[in-house]
């Protein structure tokens, strides 16, 4: 077996990888800079090359470019402590086998190296090189492992025209991911067109999406090209796809199937070449079970599914996100940036932020406008945000405690929590709030009852005071595995 080459200016990283490979009897060789690698590469290439990106005497991405030019089938693993989207996308578009974020688990690193040895690198037809052109910077920020998975996915999809479904709570940045997918795709020179179904009245959605002919309805005095036509040759992002009316779902399915559609009031079919990226904060499987969403359309959209993590799942990103928002807000307003104290950053990192990244951005905007000092302390935080965070934290602690206390009802103030959630959803412009909250309430009650009865549906129905047929139907509608 040929050796594994390790390229890193950090001696401790080289030592850790050397020890891990030695334990598995895997031959290896280490380099402190890319120049020595290029000189040795002419003699005999390694089995796998694993390289850092930023080094004093060279750049790992430049090394990757040279290696792929002369040895296109050599698997290259890029590792870096600077876990940003551009590095991930540049690595994958440059032909890297995988992207490894420091600090890493040595066992996982060795397993990754073994996969690279066994599977080899993808061919040039699967991954085209960028020719040294770096992708433009995006505003997606995140060092958390969950965000690194998103970066990797965007990198892997960089040369794809595949339909993508992005899921996640409101305010997590689903449209930013759609923008990144478009920017790092072969359609980058084409238009990126966005349509939020929840922001357009239902009676206007058909015209917005498909366009209309002159005279198609009262007031239609001119021909209008819909978002599908506007996105021809590029990408159409449909936000909150779950709210699309059923009849328009049928029409969209045809577009995804054969690329044809009719304008409202039109007689001639229109052919478009559009990549569709859709998003939703709702559970499409539950919508399908309830008869509110076409199953065949869900499968058409769900070719690749990316789940954006909530801010609660990536709280380590809150400080860097907050600093970014403080700088960008100050720049947009033309004022001097203000600094967040370490105490404020610690306080913010502990906040639940039910509104996710959007709420964090709004908070930073408020701090730029409303605080008189240049260094913001904990006392400068708005009282309603602090109170909300304390209430949610207390409720979560109460719920957690109740799960470990048999025979006692949840101690959290769930009615107020439900009320706050309803207010937030209404303020965000969510549709069918009542049905959504009722479904979540029913699902929580049914799951709790099934846990008590250990999954016995007949006993569950009896204890809840509902019919056996009703509970069977509810289990199917709510997507609960009995």
C-alpha positions in Angstrom: 0.0 0.0 0.0 1.3 3.5 -0.9 1.7 5.9 2.0 -0.8 8.5 3.1 0.7 12.0 2.8 0.0 14.6 5.5 0.6 18.2 4.8 0.3 20.7 7.6 2.6 23.4 9.1 1.3 22.5 12.6 3.6 19.8 14.0 1.0 18.8 16.6 -1.6 18.0 13.9 0.9 16.0 11.9 1.9 14.1 15.1 -1.8 13.3 15.9 -2.5 11.9 12.4 0.8 10.0 12.3 0.0 8.3 15.6 -3.5 7.4 14.5 -2.3 6.0 11.2 0.5 4.1 12.9 -1.9 2.4 15.3 -3.7 1.0 12.3 -0.5 0.1 10.5 -1.1 2.5 7.7 2.1 3.8 6.0 2.4 7.6 6.0 4.7 10.5 5.3 4.5 14.1 6.5 5.2 17.4 5.0 5.3 20.9 6.5 4.6 22.8 3.3 3.0 22.3 -0.2 6.2 23.0 -2.1 7.9 19.9 -0.7 4.8 17.9 -1.7 4.9 19.1 -5.3 8.6 18.1 -5.6 7.9 14.6 -4.2 4.8 14.2 -6.3 6.9 13.9 -9.5 8.5 10.7 -8.2 5.5 8.7 -7.0 2.1 9.9 -5.8 0.6 8.8 -2.5 -2.5 6.7 -1.8 -4.3 9.7 -0.3 -3.3 13.3 0.3 -4.6 15.1 3.4 -3.7 18.8 3.5 -4.4 21.9 5.5 -5.6 25.0 3.7 -3.8 27.9 5.3 0.0 27.5 5.7 2.8 30.1 5.7 4.6 28.6 2.7 1.6 27.7 0.6 -2.1 27.2 0.3 -3.9 23.9 0.4 -6.4 24.9 -2.3 -3.6 25.8 -4.6 -2.0 22.5 -3.9 -5.3 20.8 -4.6 -5.5 22.5 -8.0 -1.9 21.3 -8.9 -2.6 17.8 -7.8 -5.9 17.5 -9.7 -4.2 18.8 -12.8 -1.5 16.1 -12.8 -3.1 13.3 -10.8 -6.9 13.7 -11.3 -7.7 10.3 -9.5 -5.7 11.0 -6.4 -8.1 11.4 -3.4 -7.4 14.7 -1.6 -8.9 15.5 1.8 -8.8 19.2 2.8 -8.7 20.1 6.5 -8.9 23.5 8.0 -9.6 25.3 11.3 -11.4 28.1 9.4 -14.7 26.4 8.8 -16.4 28.8 6.3 -18.6 28.1 3.3 -16.1 29.4 0.7 -13.5 27.0 1.9 -15.9 24.0 1.8 -17.3 25.0 -1.7 -13.8 25.7 -3.1 -12.6 22.3 -1.8 -15.4 20.3 -3.3 -15.4 22.3 -6.6 -11.7 21.8 -6.8 -12.1 18.1 -6.7 -11.6 17.3 -3.0 -12.7 13.9 -1.7 -13.9 15.4 1.6 -13.6 18.4 3.8 -12.4 17.9 7.4 -12.9 20.6 10.1 -10.5 21.1 12.9 -10.5 20.0 15.7 -11.5 16.5 14.5 -11.9 13.1 16.0 -8.9 11.0 15.0 -11.0 7.8 14.6 -13.3 9.6 12.2 -10.3 11.0 10.4 -8.8 7.6 9.9 -12.1 6.2 8.8 -12.4 9.0 6.3 -8.9 8.2 4.9 -9.9 4.5 4.6 -13.0 5.5 2.6 -10.8 7.6 0.3 -8.5 4.7 -0.2 -11.4 2.3 -0.9 -13.6 4.4 -3.0 -11.1 6.6 -4.9 -11.9 10.1 -6.1 -14.7 10.9 -8.4 -13.8 11.4 -12.1 -13.4 14.8 -13.7 -16.8 14.3 -15.4 -18.4 14.3 -12.0 -16.5 17.2 -10.6 -15.2 20.0 -12.8 -12.4 22.2 -11.7 -12.9 25.9 -11.1 -9.7 26.9 -12.9 -8.5 28.9 -9.9 -11.6 31.1 -9.7 -12.8 31.5 -6.1 -16.5 31.6 -5.5 -17.9 34.9 -4.2 -18.4 35.3 -0.5 -21.9 34.6 0.9 -23.5 35.7 4.1 -23.9 32.1 5.5 -21.9 32.0 8.6 -21.4 29.0 10.9 -18.7 26.9 12.5 -21.1 24.5 14.2 -21.0 20.9 13.0 -24.6 21.2 11.8 -23.6 24.1 9.5 -20.5 22.3 8.3 -22.8 19.6 7.0 -24.8 22.3 5.1 -21.6 23.7 3.6 -20.5 20.2 2.5 -23.9 19.6 0.9 -23.7 22.9 -1.0 -20.2 21.9 -2.2 -21.4 18.5 -3.4 -24.3 20.1 -5.2 -22.1 22.8 -6.9 -22.2 21.2 -10.4 -25.8 19.9 -10.1 -29.1 20.9 -11.5 -31.0 18.8 -9.0 -34.2 19.9 -7.3 -33.6 20.7 -3.7 -36.0 20.9 -0.7 -34.8 23.0 2.2 -36.6 22.4 5.6 -36.2 24.1 8.9 -37.9 26.5 11.3 -38.8 30.0 10.3 -35.9 32.4 10.4 -33.1 29.9 10.0 -31.9 31.2 6.7 -33.4 28.8 4.1 -33.4 31.5 1.3 -29.7 32.2 2.0 -28.9 28.5 1.3 -31.0 28.7 -1.9 -28.9 31.7 -3.0 -25.7 29.8 -2.2 -26.9 26.8 -4.2 -27.6 29.1 -7.1 -24.3 31.1 -6.8 -22.2 27.9 -6.8 -24.1 26.1 -9.6 -23.7 26.0 -13.4 -26.7 28.4 -13.5 -24.9 31.2 -11.7 -25.1 33.5 -14.8 -28.8 32.9 -15.0 -31.4 34.7 -12.9 -32.3 33.8 -9.3 -36.0 34.5 -8.8 -37.7 34.2 -5.4 -41.4 33.7 -4.6 -42.8 33.3 -1.1 -46.2 31.6 -1.2 -47.1 32.9 2.2 -46.5 36.6 1.2 -48.8 36.5 -1.8 -52.6 36.4 -1.6 -53.8 33.0 -2.8 -56.0 34.5 -5.6 -52.9 36.1 -7.0 -50.5 33.2 -6.7 -51.4 31.6 -10.0 -50.6 34.8 -11.9 -47.4 35.4 -9.9 -46.1 31.9 -10.6 -47.3 31.3 -14.2 -48.0 34.8 -15.5 -51.1 35.9 -17.4 -52.2 36.9 -20.9 -53.8 40.3 -21.6 -57.5 40.2 -20.7 -57.2 36.9 -18.7 -59.2 38.6 -15.9 -60.5 42.0 -15.1 -57.6 44.4 -14.7 -55.2 42.3 -16.7 -54.5 45.0 -19.3 -51.0 43.8 -20.3 -49.3 40.4 -20.7 -47.3 39.5 -17.6 -44.5 37.0 -17.4 -44.7 34.9 -14.2 -41.8 33.9 -11.9 -41.3 30.7 -13.9 -40.6 32.6 -17.1 -38.5 35.1 -15.3 -36.3 32.3 -13.9 -35.7 30.6 -17.3 -32.1 29.5 -17.5 -31.6 30.0 -13.8 -33.2 29.1 -10.4 -36.6 29.6 -9.0 -36.8 29.6 -5.2 -40.3 28.9 -3.9 -40.5 29.7 -0.2 -43.1 27.9 2.1 -44.0 25.5 -0.6 -46.4 23.7 1.8 -48.8 26.7 1.5 -49.2 26.4 -2.3 -52.9 25.8 -3.1 -53.7 22.2 -4.2 -54.6 23.2 -7.8 -51.4 25.0 -8.3 -49.5 22.0 -6.9 -50.8 20.0 -9.9 -49.6 22.7 -12.3 -46.2 22.9 -10.7 -45.8 19.1 -10.8 -46.2 19.3 -14.6 -43.5 21.9 -14.9 -41.1 19.7 -12.9 -42.1 16.7 -15.0 -41.8 18.1 -18.6 -40.9 21.8 -18.2 -44.2 23.1 -19.8 -46.9 25.3 -18.5 -49.6 27.8 -19.7 -50.0 31.4 -18.6 -53.3 32.2 -17.0 -55.7 32.7 -19.9 -53.1 31.4 -22.4 -53.5 28.8 -25.1 -50.0 28.1 -26.1 -47.6 26.0 -24.0 -44.4 27.7 -22.7 -41.2 25.7 -22.3 -38.7 26.7 -19.6 -35.5 25.4 -18.2 -35.6 26.2 -14.5 -34.1 24.6 -11.4 -36.6 24.6 -8.6 -35.4 25.0 -5.0 -38.3 24.9 -2.4 -38.4 25.5 1.3 -40.9 24.9 4.1 -41.0 25.0 7.9 -43.8 22.5 7.9 -43.8 18.7 7.8 -44.7 17.8 4.2 -45.3 14.2 5.2 -48.0 15.3 7.6 -49.5 17.6 5.0 -49.6 14.7 2.6 -51.3 12.5 5.2 -53.9 15.2 5.9 -54.7 15.5 2.2 -53.3 19.0 1.9 -50.3 18.3 -0.3 -49.7 16.1 -3.3 -47.6 13.1 -2.5 -46.2 12.9 -6.1 -45.2 16.6 -5.9 -43.5 16.0 -2.5 -41.4 13.2 -4.0 -40.5 15.4 -7.0 -39.3 18.2 -4.7 -37.6 15.8 -2.2 -34.8 14.7 -4.6 -32.3 16.3 -2.2 -33.4 17.4 1.2 -31.3 19.8 3.3 -32.4 20.5 6.9 -31.3 23.9 8.2 -30.6 23.7 12.0 -32.3 26.0 14.4 -30.1 28.6 16.2 -30.6 26.6 19.4 -28.7 23.7 17.7 -25.8 25.9 16.8 -25.6 28.3 19.8 -21.8 28.4 19.4 -22.4 30.4 16.2 -24.3 33.1 18.0 -21.3 35.3 18.9 -19.8 35.4 15.4 -23.3 35.9 13.9 -24.0 38.8 16.4 -20.7 40.5 15.5 -21.5 40.1 11.8 -25.0 41.6 12.2 -23.6 44.5 14.3 -21.1 45.4 11.6 -23.5 45.0 8.7 -26.3 47.0 10.4 -23.9 49.8 11.2 -22.5 49.9 7.7 -26.0 49.9 6.2 -27.0 52.8 8.4 -23.8 54.7 7.9 -22.9 54.9 11.6 -20.0 53.8 13.7 -20.1 50.1 14.7 -20.8 49.2 18.3 -19.1 46.5 20.3 -20.8 43.7 22.2 -19.2 43.0 25.5 -18.2 39.5 26.5 -21.0 39.4 29.1 -23.6 40.3 26.4 -22.2 37.6 24.0 -22.4 35.1 26.8 -26.0 36.1 27.7 -27.0 36.0 24.0 -25.4 32.6 23.5 -27.7 31.2 26.3 -30.9 32.7 24.8 -33.2 30.3 23.0 -34.0 32.7 20.1 -37.3 31.0 18.9 -37.1 33.3 15.9 -33.7 31.9 15.0 -31.1 33.9 13.0 -33.8 36.4 11.9 -34.6 37.3 15.5 -30.9 37.6 16.3 -30.4 40.0 13.4 -33.4 42.1 14.5 -32.0 42.3 18.0 -28.6 43.5 16.7 -30.4 46.1 14.6 -32.3 47.3 17.7 -29.0 47.6 19.7 -27.4 49.7 17.0 -30.3 52.1 16.9 -31.4 52.3 20.6 -28.2 52.0 22.7 -26.3 55.2 23.4 -23.0 53.6 24.3 -20.3 52.2 22.0 -19.8 49.1 24.2 -23.1 47.3 24.8 -23.6 45.6 28.2 -26.1 43.2 29.5 -28.2 46.1 30.9 -28.6 47.4 27.3 -30.5 44.4 26.2 -34.3 45.0 25.6 -36.3 43.8 28.7 -38.9 42.0 26.6 -36.2 39.8 25.0 -34.6 39.0 28.3 -38.0 38.2 29.9 -38.9 36.0 27.0 -35.6 34.1 27.2 -36.1 33.6 31.0 -39.7 32.4 30.5 -38.7 30.0 27.8 -35.8 28.7 29.7 -37.9 28.2 32.8 -40.6 26.4 30.8 -37.9 24.1 29.2 -36.4 23.3 32.6 -39.9 22.6 33.9 -40.7 20.3 31.0 -37.3 18.5 31.4 -37.9 18.0 35.2 -41.4 16.7 34.6 -40.1 14.0 32.2 -38.1 12.6 35.1 -40.9 12.8 37.7 -43.5 10.1 37.5 -47.1 10.8 38.2 -46.7 14.6 37.9 -48.0 16.9 35.2 -45.6 19.2 33.3 -44.7 22.2 35.5 -44.0 24.6 32.7 -46.5 27.3 31.9 -47.5 25.7 28.6 -50.5 27.9 28.0 -48.4 31.0 28.0 -45.8 29.3 25.9 -48.5 28.3 23.4 -49.8 31.8 23.4 -46.3 33.3 22.7 -45.8 30.7 19.9 -49.1 31.7 18.3 -48.3 35.4 18.5 -44.9 34.8 16.9 -46.4 32.7 14.1 -49.0 35.3 13.4 -46.4 38.1 13.4 -44.2 36.1 11.0 -47.2 35.9 8.6 -47.6 32.1 8.9 -50.7 30.7 7.3 -53.2 28.2 8.9 -51.8 28.9 12.4 -54.8 27.4 14.1 -54.5 24.0 12.3 -50.8 23.9 12.7 -51.0 24.5 16.5 -53.9 22.0 16.9 -51.8 19.4 15.1 -48.8 19.9 17.3 -51.1 19.8 20.4 -52.8 16.6 19.3 -49.4 15.0 18.4 -47.9 15.8 21.8 -51.0 14.4 23.7 -51.1 11.2 21.6 -47.3 10.6 21.9 -47.6 11.1 25.7 -50.5 8.7 26.0 -48.8 6.1 23.8 -45.7 6.3 26.1 -47.9 5.7 29.2 -49.7 2.7 27.6 -46.4 1.5 26.0 -47.9 1.8 22.5 -51.2 -0.1 23.1 -53.6 1.8 20.8 -56.8 0.4 22.2 -55.8 1.3 25.8 -54.6 4.7 24.6 -58.0 5.4 22.9 -59.9 4.3 26.1 -57.8 6.5 28.4 -58.1 9.5 26.1 -61.8 9.0 25.7 -61.7 8.7 21.9 -62.7 6.0 19.5 -60.4 3.3 18.3 -60.9 4.3 14.6 -60.3 7.9 15.5 -56.9 7.2 17.1 -55.9 5.1 14.1 -56.7 7.9 11.7 -55.0 10.5 13.9 -51.8 8.4 14.1 -51.7 8.3 10.3 -52.5 12.0 9.8 -49.9 13.1 12.3 -47.2 10.8 11.1 -46.9 8.9 14.5 -45.3 5.5 14.4 -47.5 3.4 16.8 
